[in-house]
Amino acid sequence: MPTVTLLSVGILCAVAVLMRQPWRQVWVFPSGRVLGLEGVTFTHGHQHQRAVGQWWQKALGPLLPPELRPREITVGAPSGPNRSSLIFWFSIQKEARPLPRSAQAAQLRLASEPYPCAEATDETGDTVGPQSGARLNALRQEGAYIIPVEVFPRRGREVRLRFNRRDRNLPAVEFRIPNPVPDPYPVWRPEAFPIHRRTDDFSCTLTSLVTGLGDIESNERAVPGVPPLTRATFRMRRGTLATREWEPVGVTLSDATGNVLSFEDEALIRRGNEQSLYFRGALSLREAAWKLRVELSRTATASFSPEESWTVRGVAVPAARQSTPSGEVVTRKGVRVRFLELAGTDRAWYKPRVRLTVEGRMDDLRLTVRARDQKGRVYAGYGTSTHGRQQLRKTRCDYFLNLPPDARVLDLTFAVHRSRYVEFLARPTPP
């Protein structure tokens, strides 16, 4: 019996030593706090789970009373269902402690706090996704900190979470893990530009796909450590004529390794007959092709059927800090829309706004507002948080109107209409 007891104790001690993670990577801040990488979880469309506690709690968990066992933390998949994701789990100690020689971790110091931005890369320097803007998310009630990584390079041997220093003359600091999905992946073959998609008499053409831009105004490359801009440029035609009745409002990017990024209500710039959609983020330039699934929606200048739209006539334009209430309710496409009021300007909002609530599923639908004044002038309603986008998909919407001072009475047309989708397989190019 003593021999069995000693053997059990020996096994537990061995497990405890292993649980101390001699490879544990840490980062020491000037304040003395230590950021330590405690582990990484990978899942495909499921929740992330991890036990949080001291090494001895993890080693002796089943033998401890409930109040001393490690806590189980569950975090929803940041990318949503049917998408894979990584979560880097960190702890922060209040004061730095002497590191064991076996840790082999340099005590790297930052120029300043709070914690800097991070990006996912691999041993070759390949960087993907928008998480270069990601920061530590605190699960304060659980005593843990996480960084969700939606997309990451999957063809390399390692995945590295890189913290970029505010002083660009200092090297970045990295936490390194083995690639959790080092599978052989196919290579997609891109189509040649321009890429055409046609439905009946409507056509959408992708003329270019450029990534790595620093800003909208120029073609200069993005600064390292700053999420790059990607620009997808389109032409819309109805028959043989260019049309502005449709515009791109969202795009989902994917690659052959399983990375997926979605963008909605991003900046749209029109130049002549071309429309350029800008979004902050990118997949790898080392991929031969990206797949783009583009959502197209009608603008306020388009025609809408009676099954899609209705009009409220004779709405008085209110004075500043006043409103014209309505409360009218109508259902279109299975969606219940309530027109609350037309609100005047005030200290917070310098434009009159149409206020609405929406009930029902808007998965493939958009809501558009158009106004016509007593002189027959037409105005498109737009959302301030959507880069001036005319089509919204929210449960509560404010549509702003650029009305001249002499606009007195409005006829407001509301339309609930279905989007259409087109897909392209294109090769991204640098600036």
Number of C-alpha atoms within 10 A of each C-alpha: 6 7 8 9 10 11 12 12 12 12 12 15 15 12 16 17 14 13 15 15 14 15 12 15 20 23 21 20 20 13 13 14 15 20 19 18 20 19 17 17 15 18 16 15 16 18 17 19 15 16 15 19 18 13 17 18 19 20 21 17 17 11 10 14 9 10 7 14 20 21 17 11 14 11 14 12 23 19 20 14 12 11 18 20 24 21 21 19 20 22 19 18 12 11 12 17 11 6 13 9 8 10 14 13 15 12 13 13 14 21 12 13 10 10 14 18 18 26 25 26 25 23 13 10 11 19 26 25 24 24 22 25 15 17 18 18 13 14 12 8 6 12 13 18 21 20 21 21 24 22 27 29 29 24 18 18 15 19 23 23 22 21 22 22 20 16 11 10 7 11 12 16 18 19 17 17 15 12 17 15 14 14 11 9 12 9 12 17 13 17 13 13 13 12 17 18 13 14 10 7 9 16 18 21 19 24 18 18 21 18 25 25 23 20 15 17 7 9 14 13 15 16 11 12 19 19 24 23 20 26 25 21 21 22 21 26 18 17 12 10 9 15 17 18 16 21 26 28 24 21 24 16 20 20 21 16 20 13 21 23 19 15 15 15 22 19 19 22 15 13 9 8 13 19 21 23 23 23 24 21 23 25 25 21 17 13 18 16 22 26 19 23 17 23 18 20 25 24 21 25 14 11 12 16 10 10 12 16 20 17 14 14 14 14 18 16 22 18 14 15 12 14 19 15 15 14 12 12 13 14 17 16 16 12 16 15 23 18 20 17 19 25 23 19 17 13 7 6 13 13 16 25 24 23 18 20 16 19 14 12 14 19 9 13 18 19 25 24 25 22 25 19 22 13 11 10 12 17 19 23 27 25 18 12 10 16 13 17 21 25 27 23 18 15 13 13 18 22 24 24 19 14 19 9 7 10 14 16 17 23 18 23 18 23 26 27 22 16 17 15 13 18 18 19 21 23 21 24 12 13 16
